[in-house]
Amino acid sequence: MLYDRQNDEIHRAGPANCEGIEEQLREAARQGISFQDAGCARVITAVRLGSDPIASIAMQGAAMPDSVLQGIANLVAIGLERARAQELARKMETTRQTERLRTALIDAMAHEFKTPLTSIKAATTSLLANPNYPEERRTQILKIADDEADHLRELIDDALEMARLEATDIDIQAQPSDLGEIVREVIAAWRASIDGRILEISADPQTPHVLLDRRLIKLAIKQLIDNALKYSPPDLPVQLRIEGSEEGVRLEITDRGPGIPKQEQQRIFQRFHRVPSSDSVPGLGLVLSIAQRIVESHRGNLTLTSERGRTTFRLTLPADQDRTPS
């Protein structure tokens, strides 16, 4: 048995019955002392790191010299210290990544918020500077401000959703939905901000409904379309195809960009990873990892195929209505 004083945890191994000695283990670790029970061939001794007792061990079996017992205790101390160092390093890396993500999200939100805020400010400034605008012109300007306010609200909602994705468990609010309808809603709401880019949409009319969280799936689709538009030449269309499959319902998003090298395709969904050749394209390396996390939370999958001049991301969701997303 091993008692870890720092965590107040007892670990057991081996066939011997060591019940009832927990308090002796704790006492050995607190006081740095040893206990022996010749009747059941058991010894309990403190484990020290330097002069400080950090744990204790209990062993049962053939007697061994004190030097051997001390050697075992020293090895246990080294093992515990190494495990703690590794755990501390893991926590530090998690903290560093969390801080990096927080900074990246703040930077991304600040950049995204500027566009609708600039439009709203331009509209209100124009109205204040020209109070005698004709009613039709005033209505037009107010409509711009209203649309951009809706866009800003959507960005804030998306930012909150991305924060939710960092939780251990994603809270899925699932309902039966038409994936094609969701894609069209995303494009309709986003049309003003894609600057006349061409999106070609085709959909099988008989695709089954799937259980999904509409807001989260909309966020994933938006991220994937945005990624495709960034890498596709502005004069070429991005193609979207919705169809039924053996797995369920599939959305394919194809761009005509430079393609993703083979050696990068396995890493493309890692957080903060960016293909070296894409440094000239703005981004933080979060889009695909966010989309994948959303899809996997629905028990679906997100895959890609890529060659020079053509990259396709495939988002597949299960159509089994008896399975509720996790």
GIHUSUL-V734545 format. One record per residue. N is the residue number from 1. RES is the residue in three letters. SS is DSSP state (~ for helix, > for strand, _ for the rest). BURIAL is 1 if it has 9 or more other ideal C-beta (glycine too) atoms within 8 Angstrom, else 0. Layout:
# GIHUSUL-V734545
n=<N	N>
res=<RES	RES>
ss=<SS	SS>
burial=<BURIAL	BURIAL>
This chain:
# GIHUSUL-V734545
n=<1	2	3	4	5	6	7	8	9	10	11	12	13	14	15	16	17	18	19	20	21	22	23	24	25	26	27	28	29	30	31	32	33	34	35	36	37	38	39	40	41	42	43	44	45	46	47	48	49	50	51	52	53	54	55	56	57	58	59	60	61	62	63	64	65	66	67	68	69	70	71	72	73	74	75	76	77	78	79	80	81	82	83	84	85	86	87	88	89	90	91	92	93	94	95	96	97	98	99	100	101	102	103	104	105	106	107	108	109	110	111	112	113	114	115	116	117	118	119	120	121	122	123	124	125	126	127	128	129	130	131	132	133	134	135	136	137	138	139	140	141	142	143	144	145	146	147	148	149	150	151	152	153	154	155	156	157	158	159	160	161	162	163	164	165	166	167	168	169	170	171	172	173	174	175	176	177	178	179	180	181	182	183	184	185	186	187	188	189	190	191	192	193	194	195	196	197	198	199	200	201	202	203	204	205	206	207	208	209	210	211	212	213	214	215	216	217	218	219	220	221	222	223	224	225	226	227	228	229	230	231	232	233	234	235	236	237	238	239	240	241	242	243	244	245	246	247	248	249	250	251	252	253	254	255	256	257	258	259	260	261	262	263	264	265	266	267	268	269	270	271	272	273	274	275	276	277	278	279	280	281	282	283	284	285	286	287	288	289	290	291	292	293	294	295	296	297	298	299	300	301	302	303	304	305	306	307	308	309	310	311	312	313	314	315	316	317	318	319	320	321	322	323	324	325	326>
res=<MET	LEU	TYR	ASP	ARG	GLN	ASN	ASP	GLU	ILE	HIS	ARG	ALA	GLY	PRO	ALA	ASN	CYS	GLU	GLY	ILE	GLU	GLU	GLN	LEU	ARG	GLU	ALA	ALA	ARG	GLN	GLY	ILE	SER	PHE	GLN	ASP	ALA	GLY	CYS	ALA	ARG	VAL	ILE	THR	ALA	VAL	ARG	LEU	GLY	SER	ASP	PRO	ILE	ALA	SER	ILE	ALA	MET	GLN	GLY	ALA	ALA	MET	PRO	ASP	SER	VAL	LEU	GLN	GLY	ILE	ALA	ASN	LEU	VAL	ALA	ILE	GLY	LEU	GLU	ARG	ALA	ARG	ALA	GLN	GLU	LEU	ALA	ARG	LYS	MET	GLU	THR	THR	ARG	GLN	THR	GLU	ARG	LEU	ARG	THR	ALA	LEU	ILE	ASP	ALA	MET	ALA	HIS	GLU	PHE	LYS	THR	PRO	LEU	THR	SER	ILE	LYS	ALA	ALA	THR	THR	SER	LEU	LEU	ALA	ASN	PRO	ASN	TYR	PRO	GLU	GLU	ARG	ARG	THR	GLN	ILE	LEU	LYS	ILE	ALA	ASP	ASP	GLU	ALA	ASP	HIS	LEU	ARG	GLU	LEU	ILE	ASP	ASP	ALA	LEU	GLU	MET	ALA	ARG	LEU	GLU	ALA	THR	ASP	ILE	ASP	ILE	GLN	ALA	GLN	PRO	SER	ASP	LEU	GLY	GLU	ILE	VAL	ARG	GLU	VAL	ILE	ALA	ALA	TRP	ARG	ALA	SER	ILE	ASP	GLY	ARG	ILE	LEU	GLU	ILE	SER	ALA	ASP	PRO	GLN	THR	PRO	HIS	VAL	LEU	LEU	ASP	ARG	ARG	LEU	ILE	LYS	LEU	ALA	ILE	LYS	GLN	LEU	ILE	ASP	ASN	ALA	LEU	LYS	TYR	SER	PRO	PRO	ASP	LEU	PRO	VAL	GLN	LEU	ARG	ILE	GLU	GLY	SER	GLU	GLU	GLY	VAL	ARG	LEU	GLU	ILE	THR	ASP	ARG	GLY	PRO	GLY	ILE	PRO	LYS	GLN	GLU	GLN	GLN	ARG	ILE	PHE	GLN	ARG	PHE	HIS	ARG	VAL	PRO	SER	SER	ASP	SER	VAL	PRO	GLY	LEU	GLY	LEU	VAL	LEU	SER	ILE	ALA	GLN	ARG	ILE	VAL	GLU	SER	HIS	ARG	GLY	ASN	LEU	THR	LEU	THR	SER	GLU	ARG	GLY	ARG	THR	THR	PHE	ARG	LEU	THR	LEU	PRO	ALA	ASP	GLN	ASP	ARG	THR	PRO	SER>
ss=<_	>	>	>	_	_	_	_	>	>	>	_	_	_	_	_	_	_	_	_	_	~	~	~	~	~	~	~	~	~	~	_	_	>	>	>	>	~	~	~	_	>	>	>	>	>	>	>	>	_	_	>	>	>	>	>	>	>	>	>	_	_	_	_	_	~	~	~	~	~	~	~	~	~	~	~	~	~	~	~	~	~	~	~	~	~	~	~	~	~	~	~	~	~	~	~	~	~	~	~	~	~	~	~	~	~	~	~	~	~	~	~	~	~	~	~	~	~	~	~	~	~	~	~	~	~	~	~	~	_	_	_	_	_	~	~	~	~	~	~	~	~	~	~	~	~	~	~	~	~	~	~	~	~	~	~	~	~	~	~	~	~	~	~	_	_	_	_	_	_	_	_	_	_	>	>	>	_	~	~	~	~	~	~	~	~	~	~	~	~	~	~	~	_	_	_	_	_	>	>	>	>	>	_	_	_	_	_	_	>	>	>	_	~	~	~	~	~	~	~	~	~	~	~	~	~	~	~	~	~	~	_	_	_	_	_	_	>	>	>	>	>	>	>	_	_	_	>	>	>	>	>	>	>	>	_	_	_	_	_	_	~	~	~	~	_	_	_	_	_	_	_	_	_	_	~	~	~	_	_	_	_	_	_	_	_	~	~	~	~	~	~	~	~	~	~	~	_	_	_	>	>	>	>	>	>	>	_	_	>	>	>	>	>	>	>	>	>	_	_	_	_	_	_	_	_>
burial=<1	1	1	1	1	0	0	0	0	1	0	0	0	0	0	0	0	1	0	0	1	0	0	1	1	1	1	1	1	0	0	0	0	0	1	0	0	0	0	0	1	1	1	1	1	1	1	1	0	0	0	0	1	1	1	1	1	1	0	1	0	0	0	0	0	0	0	0	1	1	0	1	1	0	0	1	1	0	0	1	1	0	0	1	0	0	0	0	0	0	0	0	0	0	0	0	1	1	0	1	1	0	0	1	1	0	1	1	1	0	0	0	1	0	1	1	1	0	1	1	0	0	1	1	0	1	1	0	0	0	0	0	1	0	0	0	0	1	0	0	1	1	0	1	1	0	1	1	1	0	1	1	0	1	1	0	1	1	1	0	1	1	0	1	1	0	0	0	0	1	0	1	0	1	0	0	1	0	1	1	0	1	1	1	1	1	1	0	0	1	0	0	0	1	0	0	0	0	1	0	1	0	1	0	0	0	1	0	0	1	1	1	1	1	1	1	1	1	1	1	1	1	1	1	1	1	1	1	1	1	1	1	0	0	0	0	0	1	1	1	1	1	1	1	0	0	0	1	1	1	1	1	1	1	1	1	1	0	1	1	0	0	0	1	1	0	0	1	0	0	0	1	1	0	1	0	0	1	0	0	0	0	1	0	1	1	1	1	1	1	1	1	1	1	1	1	1	1	1	1	0	1	0	1	0	1	0	0	0	1	1	1	1	1	1	1	1	1	1	0	0	0	0	0	1	0>
